[in-house]
Amino acid sequence: MNYRRLGLVAMTSIAVGAATLVPAVQASATPAALHATAKASADPTVRIQQRPSSKCKSPKGKKIRVSYQPGWLSTTFYFNNHCKQRRAFKVMGTNGQKPPKFGTLACIAVNAKTKGDKKVRHPGFSVTHIKFIKKC
């Protein structure tokens, strides 16, 4: 077997190997598959975006919506208050030690009919969830 033919055989086997890998990678790279993988993972480095909401007293059928994705040192909270009242929520977190200590990292009050964002720094803690409250 000469070198030219050996090179052709090697290139063919590489191309065949790559062709069998590409569909598997593309199929698993869909957003739904990535979300399911992140949700099923027990890895604490995987941080999924959260979008909690709470109903308004008036007008009926409207909500205050909050969106955030926990970060390492800070988290930006995006909010849109459709209510006629001022609403507030507490940012809850943990220090990640054993036993974990839970606590309030910040309290954010949102005026009626307001849309905006607020950055909360939390070095040493990680955001776990938020609680809607009457006032700060």
TORTIMI-811597 format. One record per atom (N, C-alpha, C): residue in three letters; x, y, z. Coordinates in pm, whole numbers, padded with zeros to 5 digits, always signed. Layout:
! residues N
ALAXYZ...
This chain:
! residues 136
MET+00086-00116+00000MET+00000+00000+00000MET+00091+00123+00000ASN+00068+00215-00092ASN+00151+00335-00096ASN+00092+00443-00006TYR+00173+00550+00013TYR+00131+00657+00106TYR+00007+00731+00059ARG-00009+00747-00074ARG-00124+00819-00126ARG-00253+00744-00093ARG-00248+00612-00113ARG-00367+00532-00084ARG-00394+00527+00066LEU-00290+00520+00147LEU-00305+00518+00292LEU-00370+00648+00341GLY-00330+00761+00283GLY-00390+00889+00318GLY-00537+00894+00282LEU-00574+00837+00167LEU-00713+00835+00122LEU-00799+00751+00217VAL-00745+00636+00262VAL-00818+00550+00355VAL-00837+00622+00488ALA-00734+00691+00537ALA-00745+00762+00664ALA-00845+00876+00655MET-00844+00952+00544MET-00938+01062+00526MET-01081+01011+00519THR-01102+00897+00453THR-01235+00840+00442THR-01287+00797+00578SER-01203+00733+00659SER-01248+00688+00790SER-01276+00806+00882ILE-01201+00915+00871ILE-01226+01033+00952ILE-01359+01097+00911ALA-01383+01105+00779ALA-01508+01165+00731ALA-01629+01083+00774VAL-01617+00950+00769VAL-01728+00864+00810VAL-01752+00879+00960GLY-01646+00885+01040GLY-01660+00903+01184GLY-01725+01037+01218ALA-01685+01142+01147ALA-01742+01274+01172ALA-01888+01279+01130ALA-01923+01212+01022ALA-02061+01212+00974ALA-02153+01143+01073THR-02103+01042+01143THR-02188+00974+01240THR-02202+01054+01368LEU-02103+01140+01399LEU-02111+01220+01520LEU-02195+01346+01504VAL-02193+01407+01389VAL-02260+01535+01369VAL-02411+01529+01397PRO-02487+01431+01346PRO-02630+01430+01376PRO-02659+01415+01526ALA-02577+01338+01598ALA-02601+01321+01741ALA-02580+01451+01815VAL-02479+01527+01778VAL-02454+01654+01844VAL-02564+01753+01811GLN-02606+01759+01685GLN-02710+01853+01647GLN-02843+01818+01713ALA-02875+01692+01726ALA-03002+01653+01785ALA-03007+01688+01933SER-02892+01676+02003SER-02893+01705+02146SER-02874+01853+02175ALA-02847+01934+02075ALA-02821+02076+02097ALA-02948+02162+02084THR-03064+02101+02077THR-03187+02179+02070THR-03211+02247+02204PRO-03278+02363+02207PRO-03302+02432+02333PRO-03377+02349+02436ALA-03473+02271+02390ALA-03550+02187+02483ALA-03460+02082+02547ALA-03370+02024+02467ALA-03280+01922+02521ALA-03181+01984+02619LEU-03131+02104+02588LEU-03039+02170+02679LEU-03109+02206+02810HIS-03233+02254+02802HIS-03308+02289+02922HIS-03334+02165+03006ALA-03371+02054+02942ALA-03397+01930+03015ALA-03269+01879+03080THR-03156+01893+03010THR-03029+01849+03066THR-02992+01934+03187ALA-03010+02065+03176ALA-02978+02154+03287ALA-03071+02131+03405LYS-03198+02104+03378LYS-03295+02081+03485LYS-03266+01950+03559ALA-03225+01847+03485ALA-03201+01717+03545ALA-03065+01710+03614SER-02977+01805+03587SER-02844+01803+03643SER-02846+01843+03790ALA-02766+01773+03869ALA-02754+01807+04011ALA-02635+01899+04033ASP-02572+01945+03926ASP-02455+02030+03932ASP-02495+02170+03979PRO-02437+02223+04087PRO-02477+02355+04135PRO-02432+02470+04043THR-02344+02443+03947THR-02299+02548+03857THR-02402+02577+03749VAL-02500+02488+03731VAL-02605+02510+03632VAL-02710+02602+03694ARG-02732+02717+03633ARG-02826+02815+03687ARG-02931+02845+03581ILE-03054+02816+03612ILE-03164+02829+03516ILE-03238+02959+03542GLN-03281+03024+03436GLN-03355+03150+03449GLN-03490+03125+03514GLN-03527+03213+03607GLN-03652+03202+03680GLN-03745+03315+03637ARG-03876+03289+03635ARG-03976+03390+03599ARG-04099+03381+03688PRO-04087+03413+03816PRO-04205+03410+03904PRO-04297+03529+03880SER-04423+03514+03920SER-04521+03623+03908SER-04620+03613+04022SER-04694+03722+04045SER-04794+03727+04150SER-04913+03807+04100LYS-05034+03765+04139LYS-05156+03832+04094LYS-05175+03967+04163CYS-05240+04058+04093CYS-05272+04192+04148CYS-05407+04188+04218LYS-05426+04280+04314LYS-05558+04297+04375LYS-05648+04368+04275SER-05591+04469+04207SER-05666+04537+04101SER-05566+04587+03999PRO-05596+04587+03874PRO-05713+04529+03808PRO-05703+04376+03804LYS-05817+04314+03803LYS-05822+04167+03802LYS-05759+04112+03674GLY-05689+04000+03690GLY-05627+03934+03577GLY-05488+03985+03543LYS-05442+04090+03609LYS-05308+04144+03584LYS-05211+04087+03687LYS-05080+04098+03658LYS-04977+04042+03745LYS-04855+04133+03752ILE-04775+04108+03854ILE-04639+04160+03857ILE-04550+04043+03816ARG-04464+04068+03721ARG-04377+03962+03671ARG-04233+04000+03699VAL-04155+03901+03744VAL-04014+03920+03774VAL-03936+03814+03698SER-03822+03853+03644SER-03737+03760+03570SER-03594+03778+03617TYR-03525+03667+03641TYR-03384+03674+03680TYR-03315+03543+03651GLN-03183+03550+03639GLN-03100+03432+03626GLN-02986+03448+03726PRO-02980+03363+03829PRO-02880+03381+03933PRO-02738+03380+03877GLY-02657+03474+03924GLY-02517+03483+03886GLY-02428+03449+04003TRP-02296+03459+03983TRP-02202+03423+04089TRP-02186+03534+04192LEU-02170+03657+04145LEU-02148+03768+04237LEU-02267+03862+04246SER-02346+03868+04142SER-02463+03955+04142SER-02570+03896+04051THR-02692+03943+04072THR-02806+03901+03992THR-02888+04024+03957THR-02926+04036+03831THR-03011+04146+03788THR-03154+04097+03781PHE-03243+04168+03849PHE-03385+04135+03851PHE-03457+04231+03757TYR-03530+04177+03661TYR-03611+04256+03569TYR-03756+04241+03613PHE-03827+04353+03626PHE-03964+04346+03675PHE-04055+04431+03588ASN-04184+04392+03586ASN-04287+04465+03515ASN-04414+04455+03601ASN-04450+04566+03664ASN-04565+04569+03754ASN-04686+04623+03679HIS-04784+04539+03653HIS-04908+04579+03586HIS-05016+04620+03686CYS-04986+04610+03815CYS-05084+04640+03920CYS-05101+04790+03941LYS-05211+04827+04006LYS-05235+04967+04044LYS-05175+04998+04180GLN-05119+04897+04246GLN-05058+04915+04377GLN-04907+04896+04368ARG-04840+04952+04468ARG-04696+04929+04482ARG-04678+04787+04534ARG-04588+04711+04474ARG-04562+04572+04515ARG-04416+04558+04555ALA-04387+04457+04637ALA-04251+04434+04685ALA-04221+04284+04686PHE-04091+04253+04677PHE-04049+04113+04690PHE-03912+04108+04756LYS-03891+03997+04832LYS-03763+03973+04898LYS-03684+03874+04815VAL-03555+03901+04804VAL-03463+03810+04736VAL-03404+03719+04843MET-03430+03591+04832MET-03384+03494+04931MET-03264+03417+04877GLY-03172+03383+04967GLY-03053+03311+04924GLY-02993+03227+05034THR-02888+03154+04997THR-02817+03067+05089THR-02667+03084+05069ASN-02591+03049+05172ASN-02446+03061+05161ASN-02381+02935+05106GLY-02456+02828+05089GLY-02405+02705+05028GLY-02321+02619+05120GLN-02312+02651+05248GLN-02235+02569+05340GLN-02324+02463+05402LYS-02263+02371+05475LYS-02340+02267+05543LYS-02329+02290+05692PRO-02435+02308+05766PRO-02573+02326+05722PRO-02591+02462+05656PRO-02675+02469+05554PRO-02692+02597+05483PRO-02765+02700+05566LYS-02725+02824+05550LYS-02793+02935+05616LYS-02871+03012+05512PHE-03003+03020+05530PHE-03090+03092+05440PHE-03118+03230+05497GLY-03139+03326+05408GLY-03169+03459+05456GLY-03212+03551+05344THR-03250+03673+05382THR-03292+03775+05286THR-03169+03850+05238LEU-03147+03851+05108LEU-03034+03923+05050LEU-03070+04068+05017ALA-03196+04092+04980ALA-03241+04228+04946ALA-03392+04232+04946CYS-03445+04354+04954CYS-03588+04376+04942CYS-03607+04482+04835ILE-03688+04452+04736ILE-03708+04542+04623ILE-03855+04582+04618ALA-03881+04713+04619ALA-04018+04766+04608ALA-04035+04823+04468VAL-04148+04791+04405VAL-04176+04833+04267VAL-04302+04919+04268ASN-04292+05040+04216ASN-04408+05129+04208ASN-04512+05075+04112ALA-04635+05126+04123ALA-04745+05083+04036ALA-04714+05117+03891LYS-04756+05028+03800LYS-04740+05048+03655LYS-04596+05082+03617THR-04500+05009+03674THR-04358+05036+03652THR-04288+04916+03591LYS-04192+04947+03504LYS-04111+04845+03440LYS-03965+04887+03459GLY-03878+04793+03498GLY-03739+04829+03518GLY-03654+04711+03561ASP-03535+04743+03615ASP-03446+04638+03662ASP-03369+04687+03784LYS-03317+04592+03860LYS-03240+04622+03981LYS-03132+04516+03994LYS-03007+04559+04012LYS-02895+04467+04029LYS-02868+04449+04177VAL-02860+04325+04222VAL-02834+04292+04361VAL-02702+04218+04370ARG-02609+04274+04446ARG-02481+04206+04468ARG-02495+04111+04587HIS-02438+03991+04572HIS-02449+03892+04679HIS-02326+03803+04684PRO-02205+03859+04707PRO-02085+03774+04712PRO-02092+03678+04830GLY-02060+03553+04804GLY-02064+03451+04908GLY-02199+03384+04924PHE-02301+03435+04858PHE-02435+03377+04866PHE-02485+03347+04725SER-02582+03261+04715SER-02646+03235+04586SER-02797+03253+04603VAL-02860+03312+04502VAL-03003+03338+04505VAL-03078+03206+04486THR-03173+03178+04574THR-03251+03054+04562THR-03391+03081+04509HIS-03457+03188+04558HIS-03593+03219+04514HIS-03630+03360+04560ILE-03750+03405+04523ILE-03800+03532+04573ILE-03935+03509+04640LYS-03970+03599+04734LYS-04099+03594+04803LYS-04168+03728+04784PHE-04291+03725+04738PHE-04370+03847+04725PHE-04425+03883+04863ILE-04408+04008+04902ILE-04452+04055+05033ILE-04532+04184+05016LYS-04594+04233+05126LYS-04677+04354+05118LYS-04592+04480+05105LYS-04485+04493+05189LYS-04396+04607+05179LYS-04260+04572+05240CYS-04160+04650+05203CYS-04024+04626+05254CYS-04007+04686+05391
